[in-house]
Every structure is written in structure tokens, then in C-alpha cells.
Amino acid sequence: MNDAYDDQNDDKTQAALWNGSAGRAWVDSQALMDTMFRPIKDLLLESLAHVPNAAVLDVGCGAGATTVAIAGRLGAQGRCTGIDISAPMIAAARERAAREAPAAEFVCADAQRHDFGPARFDLVLSRFGVMFFDDPVAAFARLRHATRDHGRLRFIAWRSQADNAFQTAAERAARPLLPQLPQRRPDEPGQFGFADRGRVADILAAAGWKDVTLRAADIECTFPATELPTYLSRMGPVGRALEGADAATRNKVIAALQPAFAPFLHGDEVRFTAACWDVSAHAVPG
């Protein structure tokens, strides 16, 4: 396990993003993101009910919240490995595991290209970590190769932009002031790269997974309203754009964003629905 990103033929755009501003923002906002996405983590933890001593792989583990939670639920013979492309997030994950879950281990690498060795995992899980591969068929084929026969895959991915008003509100409100914000394209690597149900099913089938199931899941998420300014100024495309903006532009954008989030404010909480796919498949031989 290395302390820096260890693959040479990586997708340079994603590596630069997650080892740069996006990775730093997630590390700095770890407590906020853990609170926001706790219901998704809890949903994935249900997968451990019948495999107490499993070897589990957490793909796109970020700062380690899900990996550490999984490791804490496993029996004495179980172990959870988290893998992520982001060196800053892996460093934070290792610090967290040292405090909370010694049975968790971490690899800083691109799961699409990392050599996991012979099939060793009983269960592959991911919370919003599998939509960023530049060749998703190759990536899921590698994950299938790393999974023991009759093992399972389960991940949560976002559905479409249209289904996720909260996740796209900042971009819509800020675009008149930040015309350089990139336009999201369907099926490109990124947050909404797995919006198309049929495409996801085809990717997994082509990669060798069987019994593929996609279930629409609308998951209620909350976080303290006091954290909304942090979310607006640090996360997503707008947060990345503001990182290099002058103070006047930054203040103007933040002011413009506030009304866009009024529908999600309920007293001292921000509440929104995460419109996701809950995807499962099996590593059936033959």
C-alpha cells in the first residue's frame, strides 16, 4: 500500500481532480459529508448481515467513513479494504482507521487498473465511488476478477441531474456569474455518469457480472443548516470554481446561491432527497 497514487496509466483528469481541489475539499469537509451521506452508508451496511467474516472491498472509499463502518461491523476474521485515487483522502482515511477500526486497510490506486491479485473479496461495495472510471467495463471486469465466485457487488450511484435538484442547484444559480463552469455531458465520468439505467446494466453484464438488479432509491439526507455555507463554497463544480475566484466574485456568487437553496431549508436543517440507483449483482462463474 502506497502513500501516493500508484498507477502510471491513470485517467489524468480524475487523478488531478481528486488529488487536488476536490480531494482537499472532501477532507476538510469530512464531518459534513459523513453526516449528509449517513443514510447511504447505513443502507450499504445491510449487505453485511449474512457475511460477518467477509473480505470486503470499498471502491472509491474517500476519507474512509464507509470502510471504517464496515470494518467495525465485521467479525474477528473479517477485513475491509478501501481503495481510492485520492492521496489526501486516503491519508485522512488511514488516520481515522488508526483511531476507530484497525481491521480497515487502504490502498491509494485507481481501481480500474490496480492489481488486486487472485480473487480475494467476498463482497464489493461502493458509496458514490464507481461513476468516475474512464473505461467502466474494464473497471468492473477487474473488480469481478478480484471477487470470489459467488461473491456479490453492491453500489449506490446517482440517478439523473433532473432527479437531483439539490445536487445541481448551485450550478444553475451560479452559471450567470461563472460562465466558465463546465457543462455536464451524459455518460461522461463524473457524478451523474451512471444516470442511464440501461447503460449501467449493459456495463456490468459486459464485465462478467450476473443477476444485475437496479432499484430506484430515494434517500432522505440532512445536515445542519449552519454547514450550508461550507457546502456552497467548497463542494462540486461551483466550489472548485470559487477556489480561484477573487473575493468580490466569491461573495457575489455565495449571495446568489442562498435563494436557490431556500426550498431545502427546514428550520435548523437542510433536507434533500438523494435520487439514486441501488445496484446489485453476483459473481456467478461461467
C-alpha positions as CSV (number, residue, x, y, z in Angstrom):
1,M,0.0,0.0,0.0
2,N,1.4,3.3,-1.1
3,D,1.0,6.8,0.3
4,A,0.7,8.3,-3.2
5,Y,-1.3,7.5,-6.2
6,D,0.5,4.4,-7.6
7,D,-0.7,3.8,-11.2
8,Q,1.1,5.3,-14.1
9,N,-1.5,4.9,-16.9
10,D,-4.3,6.6,-15.0
11,D,-7.1,8.9,-16.2
12,K,-5.2,12.1,-15.7
13,T,-8.2,14.3,-15.3
14,Q,-9.7,12.3,-12.5
15,A,-6.3,11.9,-10.8
16,A,-5.7,15.6,-10.9
17,L,-9.2,16.4,-9.7
18,W,-9.2,14.1,-6.7
19,N,-5.6,14.7,-5.7
20,G,-6.2,18.5,-6.0
21,S,-9.1,20.8,-5.0
22,A,-11.8,18.1,-4.9
23,G,-9.8,15.8,-2.6
24,R,-8.8,18.7,-0.3
25,A,-12.4,19.9,-0.1
26,W,-13.7,16.4,0.9
27,V,-11.0,16.0,3.6
28,D,-11.7,19.5,5.0
29,S,-15.5,18.8,5.0
30,Q,-15.3,15.2,6.1
31,A,-17.7,15.6,9.1
32,L,-20.3,17.4,6.9
33,M,-20.1,14.7,4.2
34,D,-20.3,11.9,6.8
35,T,-23.5,13.5,8.2
36,M,-25.0,14.1,4.8
37,F,-24.5,10.6,3.5
38,R,-25.0,8.6,6.6
39,P,-28.3,7.1,5.3
40,I,-26.4,5.8,2.2
41,K,-23.7,4.3,4.4
42,D,-26.3,2.6,6.6
43,L,-28.0,1.2,3.5
44,L,-24.8,-0.4,2.4
45,L,-24.1,-1.8,5.9
46,E,-27.2,-4.0,5.4
47,S,-25.1,-6.0,3.0
48,L,-23.1,-7.4,5.8
49,A,-26.0,-9.2,7.6
50,H,-25.1,-12.7,6.3
51,V,-21.3,-12.4,5.8
52,P,-19.9,-11.5,9.3
53,N,-16.4,-12.6,8.4
54,A,-16.2,-11.4,4.8
55,A,-13.4,-9.9,3.0
56,V,-14.9,-6.6,1.7
57,L,-13.7,-4.1,-0.8
58,D,-14.9,-0.5,-0.6
59,V,-14.4,1.2,-4.0
60,G,-13.9,4.9,-4.1
61,C,-13.7,4.9,-0.3
62,G,-12.8,8.6,0.0
63,A,-11.9,9.6,3.6
64,G,-12.9,6.2,4.9
65,A,-16.3,6.7,6.6
66,T,-17.9,3.6,4.9
67,T,-14.8,1.5,5.1
68,V,-14.3,2.1,8.8
69,A,-18.0,1.4,9.5
70,I,-17.9,-1.8,7.6
71,A,-14.7,-2.9,9.4
72,G,-16.4,-2.2,12.7
73,R,-19.4,-4.5,11.8
74,L,-17.3,-7.4,10.6
75,G,-16.4,-10.4,12.8
76,A,-13.0,-11.2,14.0
77,Q,-12.0,-12.9,10.8
78,G,-13.4,-10.2,8.5
79,R,-11.5,-7.3,6.9
80,C,-12.4,-4.3,4.8
81,T,-10.1,-2.7,2.2
82,G,-10.8,0.8,0.9
83,I,-9.4,1.9,-2.4
84,D,-9.4,5.4,-3.8
85,I,-7.5,7.5,-6.3
86,S,-7.1,10.4,-3.9
87,A,-3.9,10.6,-1.8
88,P,-5.3,13.3,0.5
89,M,-8.4,11.3,1.2
90,I,-6.6,8.0,1.7
91,A,-4.3,9.8,4.2
92,A,-7.3,11.0,6.1
93,A,-8.9,7.5,6.0
94,R,-5.8,5.9,7.4
95,E,-5.7,8.4,10.3
96,R,-9.3,7.7,11.0
97,A,-8.9,3.9,10.9
98,A,-6.0,4.1,13.3
99,R,-8.4,5.6,15.8
100,E,-11.5,3.7,15.1
101,A,-11.1,0.4,13.1
102,P,-7.7,-1.3,13.0
103,A,-9.3,-4.0,10.7
104,A,-9.6,-1.4,7.9
105,E,-6.8,-1.1,5.4
106,F,-6.4,1.3,2.5
107,V,-4.9,1.4,-1.0
108,C,-4.2,4.6,-2.9
109,A,-4.8,3.5,-6.5
110,D,-7.1,3.5,-9.5
111,A,-9.4,0.5,-9.0
112,Q,-9.7,0.3,-12.8
113,R,-6.1,-0.6,-13.1
114,H,-4.9,-1.8,-9.7
115,D,-3.7,-5.4,-9.5
116,F,-5.7,-6.9,-6.6
117,G,-4.2,-10.3,-7.1
118,P,-6.2,-13.6,-7.3
119,A,-9.9,-13.4,-6.4
120,R,-9.9,-12.4,-2.7
121,F,-13.1,-10.5,-1.9
122,D,-16.5,-11.8,-0.9
123,L,-18.3,-8.5,-1.2
124,V,-17.6,-5.3,-3.3
125,L,-19.4,-2.2,-2.1
126,S,-19.3,1.5,-3.1
127,R,-21.0,4.7,-2.0
128,F,-20.9,7.0,-5.0
129,G,-17.4,5.8,-6.0
130,V,-17.8,3.9,-9.3
131,M,-19.1,6.6,-11.7
132,F,-15.7,8.1,-12.5
133,F,-14.0,5.3,-14.5
134,D,-12.9,6.3,-18.0
135,D,-13.4,2.6,-19.1
136,P,-16.2,1.3,-16.8
137,V,-16.4,-2.1,-18.5
138,A,-12.7,-2.7,-17.9
139,A,-13.0,-1.4,-14.3
140,F,-15.9,-3.7,-13.4
141,A,-14.2,-6.6,-15.1
142,R,-11.2,-6.1,-12.9
143,L,-13.5,-5.9,-9.8
144,R,-15.1,-9.1,-11.0
145,H,-11.7,-10.8,-11.3
146,A,-10.9,-9.6,-7.7
147,T,-14.1,-11.2,-6.4
148,R,-14.5,-14.8,-5.4
149,D,-17.0,-16.9,-7.3
150,H,-20.5,-16.4,-5.8
151,G,-19.4,-13.1,-4.2
152,R,-21.5,-10.0,-4.5
153,L,-21.4,-6.5,-5.8
154,R,-23.5,-3.6,-4.4
155,F,-23.2,0.1,-5.0
156,I,-25.1,3.3,-4.8
157,A,-24.9,5.7,-7.7
158,W,-26.7,8.9,-8.5
159,R,-29.6,8.9,-11.0
160,S,-30.0,11.8,-13.4
161,Q,-29.4,15.6,-12.9
162,A,-33.1,16.2,-13.4
163,D,-33.9,13.8,-10.5
164,N,-31.4,15.6,-8.1
165,A,-32.4,19.2,-7.8
166,F,-30.3,19.8,-4.6
167,Q,-27.1,18.5,-6.2
168,T,-27.4,20.8,-9.2
169,A,-29.0,23.9,-7.6
170,A,-25.6,25.6,-7.1
171,E,-24.6,25.3,-10.7
172,R,-27.9,26.6,-12.0
173,A,-27.8,29.6,-9.7
174,A,-24.1,30.4,-10.3
175,R,-23.8,30.0,-14.0
176,P,-24.7,33.6,-14.9
177,L,-21.8,34.7,-12.7
178,L,-19.5,31.8,-13.5
179,P,-19.9,31.2,-17.3
180,Q,-16.8,29.1,-17.3
181,L,-18.5,26.3,-15.2
182,P,-18.3,23.1,-17.3
183,Q,-21.4,21.7,-18.8
184,R,-22.1,18.1,-17.6
185,R,-22.4,15.7,-20.5
186,P,-24.4,12.5,-20.4
187,D,-22.5,9.3,-19.7
188,E,-19.2,11.1,-19.1
189,P,-17.2,10.1,-16.0
190,G,-18.5,12.0,-13.0
191,Q,-21.3,12.3,-10.5
192,F,-24.1,11.5,-12.9
193,G,-22.2,9.2,-15.2
194,F,-24.5,6.3,-14.2
195,A,-27.8,8.0,-14.7
196,D,-28.8,5.7,-17.6
197,R,-30.3,2.5,-16.1
198,G,-29.8,0.5,-19.3
199,R,-26.2,1.6,-19.7
200,V,-25.3,0.6,-16.2
201,A,-26.9,-2.9,-16.7
202,D,-25.0,-3.3,-20.0
203,I,-21.7,-2.3,-18.4
204,L,-22.0,-4.8,-15.6
205,A,-23.1,-7.6,-18.0
206,A,-20.2,-6.9,-20.3
207,A,-17.8,-7.0,-17.4
208,G,-18.9,-10.5,-16.4
209,W,-21.4,-9.8,-13.6
210,K,-24.7,-11.8,-13.4
211,D,-28.1,-11.2,-11.9
212,V,-27.8,-7.5,-12.3
213,T,-30.5,-5.5,-10.5
214,L,-31.1,-1.7,-10.4
215,R,-33.6,-0.4,-7.9
216,A,-34.5,3.3,-7.8
217,A,-33.9,4.5,-4.2
218,D,-35.0,7.9,-3.0
219,I,-32.9,8.5,0.2
220,E,-33.7,11.4,2.6
221,C,-30.5,13.2,3.6
222,T,-30.0,16.0,6.1
223,F,-27.3,18.2,7.6
224,P,-27.2,21.2,9.9
225,A,-28.1,24.5,8.2
226,T,-25.0,26.1,9.7
227,E,-23.0,23.9,7.3
228,L,-24.7,25.2,4.2
229,P,-22.1,28.0,3.5
230,T,-19.3,25.4,3.7
231,Y,-21.2,23.2,1.2
232,L,-21.8,26.0,-1.2
233,S,-18.3,27.4,-1.1
234,R,-16.3,24.1,-1.2
235,M,-18.2,21.3,-2.9
236,G,-18.9,20.4,-6.5
237,P,-18.1,22.4,-9.7
238,V,-19.0,25.8,-8.0
239,G,-16.8,25.1,-5.1
240,R,-13.9,24.3,-7.4
241,A,-14.5,27.5,-9.4
242,L,-14.6,29.6,-6.3
243,E,-11.3,28.3,-5.1
244,G,-9.5,30.6,-7.6
245,A,-12.0,33.4,-7.7
246,D,-11.4,36.9,-6.3
247,A,-13.2,38.0,-3.1
248,A,-15.7,40.2,-4.9
249,T,-16.8,37.3,-7.2
250,R,-16.8,34.8,-4.4
251,N,-19.1,37.0,-2.3
252,K,-21.4,37.7,-5.2
253,V,-21.7,34.1,-6.1
254,I,-22.4,33.0,-2.5
255,A,-25.1,35.6,-2.2
256,A,-26.7,34.5,-5.4
257,L,-26.7,30.9,-4.2
258,Q,-28.6,31.4,-1.0
259,P,-32.1,31.8,-2.5
260,A,-31.7,28.7,-4.7
261,F,-31.4,26.6,-1.5
262,A,-34.4,28.1,0.3
263,P,-36.6,25.1,-0.7
264,F,-34.2,22.8,1.2
265,L,-34.1,24.7,4.4
266,H,-36.3,23.4,7.2
267,G,-35.7,25.2,10.5
268,D,-32.1,24.4,11.5
269,E,-31.7,21.6,8.9
270,V,-31.0,21.2,5.2
271,R,-33.1,18.4,3.8
272,F,-33.0,16.9,0.4
273,T,-33.7,13.7,-1.5
274,A,-30.8,11.8,-3.0
275,A,-32.3,10.1,-6.1
276,C,-30.1,7.1,-6.6
277,W,-29.7,3.6,-8.1
278,D,-29.2,0.8,-5.6
279,V,-27.3,-1.7,-7.8
280,S,-26.5,-5.3,-7.1
281,A,-25.0,-8.2,-9.0
282,H,-23.4,-11.6,-8.4
283,A,-20.1,-13.1,-9.4
284,V,-21.6,-16.3,-10.9
285,P,-19.0,-18.5,-12.6
286,G,-19.4,-19.5,-16.2
